[in-house]
Every structure is written in structure tokens, then in C-alpha cells.
Amino acid sequence: MTKEMDRATELLKNSFYFESDLHPEKVRWRYKNEALRPAYFHKTYKPKLSDLVIETKLPKDLKLEIRRDLLASIQEEDR
């Protein structure tokens, strides 16, 4: 496999999908590379808005609103 294919495979493996009322389709997202390890291995990890990356192509303002919606959803699950 080439390096590009390895990188694409790795990104897809670490991607998740989120349903938002703000967008009709599921939105693909992932953690920033720096946040991957704590997100996966530390039960007390609390993500920040800047740790979340929306991979689905969306307008910039909508992307920010969906990131906020996603963060709220993650925080709600942790309660």
C-alpha cells in the first residue's frame, strides 16, 4: 500500500458519524490527531471543541454549529 492509501485508511478507521438536526445527512467526524490517544484510552477525557474535526464538506458556519452540537452530545453522554 502507498503512504497515501495508508493515511486514508487510518483516517477512515478513526472516523465516526453523527446525526444532527442541522443537516439532513449523517456527518462524518473524528478527533484531532493530538486528541486520539486520550480520547480512546482515558475514561476521564473531556474533549474540547477544538479536538473535534468535521470531515463532511459543509459551509464553514454550519460546520462550527454542528461541532458545537456534537460536543454537547458527547458531554451529555458522559453524564
N, C-alpha and C positions, 0 to 999 in steps of 0.2 A: 504494500500500500504506500502511496505517496504521503508526504507530510501534510498536504492539503486535505487529503481524504481522512487521515488520522485526526486532524483538527476538527473537521466537520463531524466525524463520528463521535468524538469526545463531546462536542457541544450538544449534539442531539441527545446523547446519553444523559446529560445533566440538565435537560430541559423539562419543563413542566407545562401544564395547560391550566388556564384559569378562565372561568366563565364570569363575565362582568355584564351588568345591566347596561353599561355604557357602549357596548359593541356587540353586534349580533352573532359573531363567531367566537369560538374559543381563542384565547390569546396565549401564545407561547412565551414563556419567560424562563429565566434562570438566575442563579446567584452570580455576582461578580466573582471572578477567579479568586480574589483575595478572601472572599467570604465562604468559599466552598467547604473548606475543612471545618471551620467552626459550625457551619450550618448542618453538616452531616454528622459530626462526632461529639458535639457538646449539647446536652439536653437543655442547658440554661441559656443558649444563644438567643439573643433578641436581634433580629435583623433591623437595619436602618433602611430608609427609603433609597439611599444611595447604593445599597447592596443588591437591589433588585434591577434586573435588566429585562426590558420587554424586547423580545426578538421579532414579534409580528410587526410588519410595516404598518405604521399608523401615523397620523398627523402628530406633531410634537406636543401640542396642548392636550390631546386625547391620551397620548402615551403617559403623560405625567398624571392625569386623573386616574387612569387605570392602575398605575403603580401605587398611588395612594389607596385606591380601593383594594388592591392586592395586599398591601401592608396591613390594612385594617382587618382583612380576612385572616391573615396569618396570626395577628395579635389576638384576635377573637378565639381562634382555635387553641391558643396557648393558655387561655383562662380556665 
